[in-house]
């Protein structure tokens, strides 16, 4: 399985109504340094938006990050799942999902 496939498989594990970060995915893959950038690139190329919920991946500071269909669409999807967004940020203490080791 290549890097992108591994990233997308992890994304499938993020429960509805929760988010994780690019950095958390990188750590779960055993990456070091700025692996979060590679995670972002892998998610940007996601062709299976319905199957792989990459809208649930955000920045480490709770910022929304990007989304291939636009940030407004990402906000709409997250709100539909019950995630509260305040000042374009998500409370990671409440919504963060961490992968089990």
Secondary structure by P-SEA (a helix, b strand, c coil): ccaaaaaaaaaaaccccbbbcaaaaaaaacccccaaaaaaaaaaacccccccccccccccccccccccccaaaaaaaaaaacccccccccccccbbbbbcc
